[in-house]
Amino acid sequence: MAKNLAHQLVQQLQSAGVQRIYGIVGDSLNSIVDAVRQTGGSAKGGIDWIHVRHEESAAFAAAAEAQLTGRLAVCAGSAGPGNLHLINGLFDAQRSGAPVLAIASHIPSRQIGTGYFQETHPDRLFSECSVYSELISTAAQAPRVMQSAIQHAVGLRGVGVVVLPGDLAEHDAVADTPLCAPFTRGTLVPHPDAVRALAAAINDAGTVAIFCGAGVEGAHDDVIALAEKIGAPIGHTLRGKDFIQYDNPLDIGMTGLLGYGAAAAGIEGADLLLLLGTDFPYDQFLPDGVRTAQVDSAPDHLGRRTDVDVAVHAEVLPTLRALEALVVPKTDRQFLEKMLKKHDRLMNKAVGAYTHDVEKIRPIHPEYAASLLDDAAASDAVFTADTGMCNVWTARYINPLGTRRLIGSFLHGSMANALPHALGAQAAYPGRQVVSVSGDGGLSMLLGDLLTAVASRLPVKVVVFNNSTLGLVKLEMLVDGLPDFGVDVPDINYAEVARAMGFHSARVTDPAGIAGAYREAFAHPGPALVELITDPLALSIPPKITRDQVVGFATSMSKVVLNGGAGEAVSMARSNIRNLPRR
């Protein structure tokens, strides 16, 4: 038996396959950190301690590692403020379905409930962003709580929180360590009646459109086979992009504010919309009055975004295989061909427009820089994208290839996620190219964690789109009929900041220098940063534009002009006119 509770709990993490813990040391956490030290690190089969500069980064890093590996990842924070800093990243992990365990150390056990220094109630505070959150009260109880937290996190694909008073961590271990054999998650198959109902809906529909989310992971070929059989175009969400867009001749892009291509038209124009493994939250981009079928492994997802006529509680892959013998092929492919032609036209004239004839235009068109990044990055690169315009550029211009991954705060929508996500991805895959696509707003929020890359020798590549503004917020204001205000910041030379921290860095103002800067950064053996000075007036134009959005934008432009900003309004028009969707 381990000599004290901290050692016992750390041994349990080792048995669960944990290789590293992200966090910041602190007095209430010291016993755990020392037990980690005594494991000898991953090089000796133990656990590494990854010292981040902010606990929020620790949680984001663990979330990225867990999403990429599918295995348990761990973060930790000391009492009070230390573990409170974990919350934002843990919300991101929970909503992304990442198996993460958080160790939230606590004040001395005898002081709980007395208003002691740094006192909070973490077991309550973390309940909304976890599938399990429990306070350890005794050494005898502790190993079962730790085991339960691990099982919840892995089995339910979410966050498990263990709250551990610092004094208890030093107590002698008195209970045996629980034994739980490794298990493989089961497959949720559909009920035969549900399969028959779904097949009937597909067979009865003249035209079908398929809209895929992250739940189609592992079902790429089966989705395309069904779509080919019934002549259905395939749209996808941002989280579904990795798993369905590549090698897909029936792809019509993505809908939503970040979207592109013919997906918006495709899902509205069909007799039946088939939602596969998606909990797409933006119901304003889902069609009204279209018969809808939904397949999802989470029963609470069924029908919560739009009315559903046929609901199938199951995973996508076994559902499609059960459908195969029941679905009748459709010979009329006019709808599919129409949507594919529309998608090709929109991609060439709208999304593609920003990447043509801009090689000499300053400030740099961010779309052009993103398209060059797609060309320069490794075929198995992991991209992490900041929330905001970086989501737009990566969604539209980074091709997944079936071998790349794109990680972001796509369901929680937090700023500043890209850099810490990249740290976790790089720690998990030290030999793989990891690219943080960061906005200047997001990078500046957790800027200190550039030091983590240097200190932990993580060769992350950071590409900073510096437009000195919060671009997506600017667009939101304009669409709402408001002049943009409070979104611009002074120009900061992030390349010089990174260089002072030990990064290889380059600042690019001329588009002719982008490709060379990428090559040098990707060839550098350590952490590297490329700062691109991009057009602050380049806006994301969604594939579906409503009358209210047009009115709002026109109203905001009128306010800009009336407030003396006629030049800004004209410049914005010039920057974006080429990207207006053409029907």
Number of C-alpha atoms within 10 A of each C-alpha: 12 16 12 18 27 28 24 26 24 23 20 19 24 18 13 19 15 20 21 23 25 28 31 22 20 16 14 24 27 18 21 25 22 15 19 24 14 13 18 13 15 14 10 9 12 20 24 21 21 21 20 25 18 21 27 27 31 31 37 34 33 34 36 33 27 27 22 17 14 15 17 27 33 27 30 30 29 28 27 19 13 24 26 19 19 26 22 19 26 31 25 26 30 24 17 24 19 28 31 34 35 31 23 29 30 32 25 17 15 10 13 15 10 8 9 12 12 12 17 19 16 23 18 11 13 26 15 13 21 25 19 23 25 21 20 22 14 17 20 16 13 27 22 18 22 26 20 19 25 28 21 22 27 26 15 17 24 30 35 31 33 28 26 29 25 24 18 24 25 17 14 17 23 18 16 12 19 13 10 10 6 9 9 7 9 7 11 16 18 20 13 13 10 18 24 15 16 24 20 15 22 25 18 13 15 15 22 28 28 27 26 30 23 21 21 26 18 13 18 20 15 18 22 22 14 18 20 18 16 24 24 29 31 31 29 29 26 27 25 22 25 25 25 28 24 16 13 14 12 21 24 31 29 27 27 21 17 22 23 27 29 29 31 23 19 28 29 17 17 23 19 24 27 25 25 27 25 24 24 24 14 12 13 10 16 19 18 12 10 18 18 24 23 27 28 25 20 16 13 10 17 23 16 13 15 20 18 18 15 20 21 26 21 22 22 29 23 15 24 21 16 18 19 15 9 15 19 15 14 18 9 12 15 11 18 24 15 13 25 23 13 19 22 17 18 24 20 14 18 22 24 19 18 22 19 11 9 16 16 11 13 13 19 26 24 26 26 23 23 24 19 17 21 17 14 14 19 16 16 15 18 24 25 29 32 30 24 22 23 28 23 26 22 24 24 22 20 21 20 24 16 16 14 20 22 24 25 30 27 17 17 17 14 18 21 27 32 31 31 31 30 32 35 30 32 25 25 20 16 15 10 16 21 32 30 29 30 28 31 28 25 23 27 15 12 19 19 16 21 26 19 19 28 18 14 14 15 24 26 31 30 29 27 25 27 25 24 19 20 21 24 21 16 20 21 17 18 23 20 17 21 20 22 19 9 10 14 15 12 8 12 12 14 22 21 17 15 24 14 12 16 17 26 20 25 24 19 19 16 16 21 14 14 23 15 12 19 23 13 15 23 24 10 16 14 17 23 29 28 26 25 29 24 24 22 21 21 26 19 22 20 20 25 18 13 10 8 12 16 15 15 19 21 17 18 21 25 17 19 19 16 10 10 10 15 15 11 14 18 12 13 17 15 12 18 15 14 15 19 17 19 12 9
